[in-house]
Amino acid sequence: MVHWYAKRNTLSAEIVIIDYGMGNLRSVQKAFEHVGVNTLISREHEDIRNASKIVLPGVGAFKDAMENLHNLNLIELLNEEVIQKKKLFLGICLGMQLIATKSYEFGETKGLGWIDAEVIRFPDTELKIPHVGWNSVAYENHSPLYEGIVENSDFYFVHSYYFNADRKYATGICDYGVSFIASIQKENIFATQFHPEKSQTYGLKIIENFVNLENVIC
């Protein structure tokens, strides 16, 4: 059994931010720097194997992202490091969507498949798509990522598609015409649909909480 908890004052883990050509890497790195952590932006397999934690951010189309991961031979490596070795993982925005089984953005595309989920488009309503801006997140199940953050705090979103899965994995829920999963956790896998690096104080707290995560296997 794996128990996750927030271990205080351990801001020294080697964290790799995966560079697979899908944007906003430096802004994510700057958020980690703000909480006192040096990270490495890399696509090199050796760097990823040596990391203690892995971050997969991303902005753009699901299909392009999966093609990039495939072309860089990163899919099998990520499966080894995250699924087999159980390294702590944080997916951000597109990085969260990529861990689903499949997406319907620009046709059906297979994802990493770490969680049984589909990435689907927001239905047509009077609300503008993409969903851009600040929205509150309600807690669904306990997550150490939200430690020290008041429920229904606002986070910054930019997306047209959302993660549709069994809510047993959900740790945060948001409403934008429909109720959708804003964050998830499955064992060592954490992910947010919102951008913590753009979400000011509470977003930086999410980053800090991820940095401080340690695991005890018993």
C-alpha positions in Angstrom: 0.0 0.0 0.0 1.3 3.5 -0.8 0.5 6.4 1.5 1.1 9.9 0.3 1.7 12.8 2.7 3.2 16.3 2.6 6.7 16.2 4.1 7.7 19.7 5.3 10.9 21.5 4.4 12.2 19.1 1.7 12.5 21.5 -1.2 15.4 19.7 -2.8 14.0 16.9 -5.0 15.3 16.6 -8.5 12.3 17.4 -10.7 12.3 17.1 -14.5 9.8 19.1 -16.6 9.3 17.1 -19.8 10.2 19.1 -22.9 8.1 17.6 -25.7 7.4 20.8 -27.7 4.0 21.8 -26.3 4.7 25.2 -24.8 4.8 27.1 -21.4 7.7 25.1 -20.0 9.6 28.2 -18.7 6.5 29.5 -16.9 6.2 26.2 -15.1 9.8 26.2 -14.2 9.6 29.7 -12.8 6.7 28.6 -10.6 9.0 25.9 -9.1 11.8 28.5 -8.7 9.4 30.7 -6.8 8.9 28.1 -4.1 12.7 27.5 -3.9 13.2 24.6 -6.2 15.5 24.2 -9.2 14.1 22.0 -11.9 15.5 20.7 -15.2 13.6 21.1 -18.5 14.6 18.1 -20.6 13.6 15.4 -23.1 16.8 13.4 -22.5 16.0 9.9 -21.3 18.9 9.8 -18.8 17.6 13.0 -17.1 14.1 11.5 -16.8 15.4 8.2 -15.4 17.4 10.1 -12.8 14.5 12.3 -11.7 12.7 11.7 -8.5 9.6 13.6 -9.8 8.2 14.2 -13.3 6.1 17.1 -14.5 4.2 17.0 -17.8 2.8 20.4 -18.7 1.3 21.4 -22.0 -0.7 23.8 -24.2 -2.1 22.8 -27.5 -3.7 19.9 -29.3 -3.9 16.4 -27.9 -3.0 14.7 -31.2 0.1 16.8 -31.7 1.2 16.1 -28.2 0.9 12.4 -28.5 2.8 12.4 -31.8 5.6 14.4 -30.2 5.8 12.0 -27.3 5.9 9.1 -29.7 8.5 10.7 -32.0 10.7 11.4 -29.0 10.4 7.8 -27.7 9.0 9.2 -24.5 5.8 7.1 -24.2 7.5 3.8 -23.1 9.9 5.7 -20.9 7.1 7.5 -19.1 5.3 4.2 -18.6 8.4 2.8 -17.0 9.1 5.7 -14.7 5.6 6.6 -13.6 3.6 3.4 -13.9 6.2 0.8 -13.1 8.6 2.7 -10.8 5.8 4.8 -9.3 7.7 8.1 -9.5 5.6 11.1 -8.5 4.0 12.7 -11.5 2.2 16.0 -12.0 0.3 16.6 -15.2 -0.8 20.2 -16.0 -3.6 21.1 -18.4 -2.8 19.2 -21.6 -0.5 17.1 -19.5 -3.5 15.9 -17.5 -5.5 15.1 -20.6 -2.7 13.0 -22.0 -3.0 10.5 -19.3 -6.6 9.6 -20.4 -7.4 6.6 -22.6 -8.3 8.7 -25.6 -9.3 12.1 -26.8 -11.8 13.3 -29.4 -10.0 16.5 -30.3 -9.4 16.6 -34.1 -10.6 13.0 -34.3 -10.1 10.1 -31.9 -6.5 9.8 -30.6 -5.2 7.2 -28.1 -3.7 8.7 -25.0 -1.2 7.3 -22.4 -4.1 5.4 -20.8 -3.0 5.7 -17.2 -6.6 6.5 -16.2 -9.7 5.1 -17.9 -11.0 8.5 -19.2 -12.1 10.3 -22.4 -11.2 13.9 -23.2 -14.3 15.5 -24.7 -15.3 19.0 -25.8 -17.5 21.3 -23.8 -21.1 21.2 -25.1 -22.4 24.2 -26.9 -24.0 26.7 -24.5 -24.2 30.4 -24.1 -20.7 30.2 -22.5 -17.7 30.9 -24.6 -15.4 28.1 -25.6 -12.5 27.8 -24.9 -13.0 28.1 -21.1 -10.5 30.9 -20.3 -10.2 32.5 -16.9 -10.7 32.0 -13.2 -13.1 29.5 -11.7 -13.6 28.0 -8.3 -12.7 24.4 -7.5 -14.6 22.3 -5.0 -13.0 19.4 -3.4 -14.2 15.9 -4.3 -11.8 13.6 -2.4 -8.9 14.5 -0.2 -5.7 15.4 -2.0 -2.4 16.5 -0.4 -2.1 19.0 -3.3 -4.7 21.1 -1.7 -3.2 21.2 1.7 -3.4 24.7 3.1 -5.8 25.9 0.4 -9.4 26.9 1.2 -12.0 25.0 -0.7 -13.7 26.8 -3.6 -10.6 28.9 -4.2 -10.1 30.2 -7.8 -7.7 28.8 -10.3 -6.9 29.7 -13.9 -8.1 27.6 -16.8 -7.5 27.6 -20.5 -9.2 24.7 -22.4 -11.9 23.6 -24.8 -11.9 19.9 -23.8 -12.2 18.3 -20.4 -11.3 15.1 -18.7 -14.3 12.8 -18.4 -13.7 9.9 -15.9 -15.1 8.0 -12.9 -15.1 10.6 -10.1 -13.3 8.2 -7.7 -10.2 9.7 -9.2 -11.4 13.3 -8.9 -9.9 15.6 -6.2 -11.3 18.8 -7.6 -14.5 19.7 -9.5 -15.3 22.8 -11.5 -18.5 24.0 -13.2 -18.5 25.6 -16.6 -21.9 24.8 -18.1 -21.2 21.3 -17.1 -19.5 19.9 -14.0 -16.1 18.6 -14.9 -13.0 17.2 -13.2 -10.5 19.9 -12.4 -7.9 17.7 -10.8 -7.3 14.0 -10.2 -5.1 11.6 -8.3 -4.4 7.9 -8.8 -1.7 6.6 -6.5 1.5 8.5 -7.5 -0.2 10.3 -10.4 -1.5 13.8 -9.8 -2.9 16.2 -12.4 -4.7 19.5 -12.7 -6.8 20.8 -15.6 -6.1 24.3 -14.4 -2.7 26.0 -14.6 -1.1 26.3 -11.1 1.8 28.3 -12.6 -0.8 31.0 -13.6 -3.0 30.8 -10.5 -1.0 33.1 -8.3 -0.9 32.3 -4.5 -2.9 29.2 -4.5 -1.4 27.8 -7.6 2.1 28.3 -6.2 0.9 26.4 -3.1 -0.2 23.5 -5.3 3.4 23.5 -6.7 4.9 23.6 -3.3 2.7 20.8 -2.0 3.8 18.6 -5.0 7.4 19.4 -4.3 6.9 18.3 -0.7 5.2 15.0 -1.5 7.0 11.9 -0.3 5.8 8.3 -0.2 5.9 5.5 2.3 5.4 2.0 0.9 4.3 -0.5 3.5 
